[in-house]
Amino acid sequence: MISIAGGVYVEICTEPAWEQLFGSGGRAAAALSELSDKISLTTYIADKDRAALETLAATFGFDADGTSIADTALFYYYHGLSEPRIRPSLHLIPQAEPLTVKDTNILRFGFIEGDAVVHGDSVVYDPQSAYNPRPFHENGSTAERLAIVANLRECVSLAKNTYTGAEIEQLGKAVLDEEGAEVVVIKRGSFGLTVVTATETKNLPAFRTERVWPIGSGDVFAAVFAYHWADAKSDVFEAAQIASLSTAYYCQTKSLPIPTDISKTFSPSPLIAGPGKFPVAHNQVYLAGPFFTMAERWMIDQSRRHLSEQGFKVFSPFHDVGYGTASEVVPADIEALNKSDIVFAVLDGLDSGTLFEVGYARAMNKPVVAFVQNEGENNLKMLQGTKCEIVDDFASAIYRVTWAAMEL
């Protein structure tokens, strides 16, 4: 039995196509519908979207209590890794009166349209704020046992910026002290999790999947962790491991709920960093791709941004060399290829320069991940035959580069 306090939002993604009413609270409730015998969701909802919320609750078998607000927020993503455009804009969303939840086991998410004051025995708190995560107790919430589930940036803020990057365990201990928590789970994307208690710290791996659907993956992790740690009373490290496995299942399938027998039926490979200890050593990516049109330059910009956010140093001929004659451009590009560890190639259109860069990299046995959506198999034979990774989903391609670097 678990109560969830979390937002319900409309989500739209262009590539890959997605349009659903979920949000952190709705997705968490859906994720747990085969695990927990009773799930209650407390949220905000616009009257025009109430029927959709009721349908979601009936489909997944949870109770939903929605306090009326003027507009349900809409999150628009161009692709799975893009920063969402939120409508109405955050500064135009009026703040509703706080919700109140009292129960034995509670999962509390941060909201954008209000807040939730919770009182429980075992409470998991995911602040869900990239810019200003609020401390758990600040609004009067209480917990006999408190677990914080947050990403690295959120933990730095909750620790009041005491983290210098030297030891992630120190960051976790600082959050433990500031929040009065029993456990802190630091989510680190492809690099897995760091679970910190007063007496023990463990790093747990993420898992390799064929595809990566990142929207809402953190919601699923928090939900499954909350069930196993708070409701099922599992060991904290076991709860985190199962939550990580469940998140990988969701990222690969986009499917909910999480199966009850996930540990027996889903067995992806754990991601273990190799001797290069990425991102310390093997961390330069050569970004190959044409940049002669606005659409091509946008694609290069997106690739550079999201590779950088994975921890890479990115060499981009467009950004770092620019246009010029062959005698000006080619030596700089070849030097960068020699110094780079991995090539990420945008290959739709089969630009001759990009194909040369891919061939040059493979001749030196450097890994190549190729993002391509609109080329026939005959045009890709040389890439397939030289063991390039060919991926037709952008978010999945970015993660494949990270995984390749971790294994160097």
C-alpha positions, 0 to 999 in steps of 0.5 A: 500500500502506497500513496503518491503525491505527484503531478499529472501532465500532458506529454508530447514528443515529436521524435519518437511520436508520443502523446500521453497524460502521465507526469511524475505522479501518473506514471509512478502510479501506473508503474506500480499497479502490478506490484502494490495491492493499493495505490492512491494518487493525490494530484492537481488536474484541470477540469477538462482533463479530469476524464482523462485522469479517471481513464488512466486510473481505471486502466491501471487500477489506482485511486486518483484524487485530483484537486481542480486547477485552471490548466494542466501543464503540457510538456513538449519535447522535440526528442527524448533528450530535449529540454521540455517546453512547458505550457503555460510558461513556469512564471505564468502557472499560478501556485495552488494551495498545497495538497496534504497526504497522510499515510504509512508509505508515501512517495512525494514528487516535486510539483510545478503548480503547487506543493504537497505536505506529507506525513508518513512512516516511510517516505521517499522524496524525489524533488524533481527540480533542475533549478531549485529543489526544495528541502523535504522538511521546508514545507512542514512535511514529516517522516519517521524514515526518509529516503531522498532520490535525486540526480547529481545536480539536485543533490548538489543543491540539497547539500547547499553546494558543499560538493566539490566533485572529489567524492560522490560519497561525501555529497551523499553524506552531506545530503543525509545530514542536511535532510535528516534522511536514512538513505540518499540515492544519487541517480547518475544516468549511464553511470548507475547509482550511488546509494549512501547510508550512514554506515555504507555506500555502494555504487550500483550499475545501470543496464544496457538496453537496445533502445532508450526512452528517457522521458519519465525514467526517473519517475519509474525509478522512484516509484519502484524504489519506494515500493520495495524500500517502504512497502515491501521493506526490502534492503535498501541496496536491493530496492535500488537494484530492482528499481534500476532494472525496472527503469531499464525495462521501461526505457527499452519497452516504454511499457507500464506497469512494471512486471512483478517478476522483472528480476526473472524475466528481464536480464539486460547486461549491467554497465561496468566501466572499463579500465579507461574509467570514462569520463576521466580518460576516454572522453573525446568524441569526434562529431561527424556530420554535414552542416550545410543547411539549417536543419543539418546545423540544428542536428549538429548543435543537438548532438554536441549539446547532448554528448557534452551533457554525457560528460564528453569533450566534443570536437565538432568540425562545424564549431571548432574549425568552421568553413574553409578551404580543403587546406585549412579544414582537412589537417585540423579535422584529421588531427582531431580524429587522431586524438578522439576516442570515438566518432559519433556520425550523423549519416542521413544524406551520406555526406562524402566528408562524413563517410570519409571520417567514419572510414578513417576512424574504423581504419584506426579501430576507433568505435563509431556510432552512426545515427541514421534514419533514412537510408536503405540497407544497401547504403549501409553495408560498409558500416555494418561490415566494419562493425559500426553501431547503426542506430535510428533513434537519437536518444538511444544513439547518444547513450550508445556512445557513452556505453562504448566509452565506458568499455574502452 
